[in-house]
Amino acid sequence: MYRTNYEATKLAIRRALNNEPSVEELIANRHTIKHDMDDWS
């Protein structure tokens, strides 16, 4: 769990510093993005 969170945090920081993804990309893909936790019921 620690390793997963560490990698996700690094990726989030890298993307934030590069202004990625753009607002336009987020809006365009809002219906196709799936979260792994969505399958947990």
N, C-alpha and C positions, 0 to 999 in steps of 0.2 A: 504494500500500500504506500509506504514512504517513497519508494522509487517512482511509482506511477505519479504521485502528487508532485514530486520534484521535477520530473520531466514535463508535466503539464504546466507547471509554474514557469519553467524556463521558456517553453514555447509561447505562453501567454505574454510574457515580458518581451520576448523578441518581436512578436507580432505587434504589440502595442507601440514599441519604439519605431516600427516601420509603418505605422498606421494601417495595419492589415487586420482583418479584411476591411474593405471600405464599406461605408454605409450602404452604398448602392449594391454591393455584392451581398450583404446581409439581407437586404430587402428582397433581392431577386431570388435568394435561396431559402427564404424563411419557411417554405413548406416542404423542403427536401431534407433539411437538417434533422438528424436523428441522434438522440442521446442514448448511450448504453443503458442508463438506468430506466429508460422508458419500458423496458421489457420486464422489470421487476414488479411483480404484483403479489 
